[in-house]
């Protein structure tokens, strides 16, 4: 069910790397990877969104979900680092 959406999002990324929707495409790709069980890929994709669009609309959500994935993977050191980053960069 998520494989078709993931394939479409992957195909869109190189076509629109600088378009306003590029951040949303990256975030949705990460979420599709997460929901389809590709947790390592999801973490990488979501962290790439945070790096590329640190002040973007999805950056805080991307970091939040990357933190959750680290917890689920029992990578508590990465989760702690991301949580500290989250509270420092997105204090609202």
Buried (B, 14 or more C-beta within 10 A) or exposed (E): EBEEBBEEBBEBEEEEEEEEEBBBBBBBBBBBBBBBEBBEBBBBBBBBBBEBBEEBEBBBBBBBBBBBBBBEEEBEEBBEEBBEBBEEEBEE
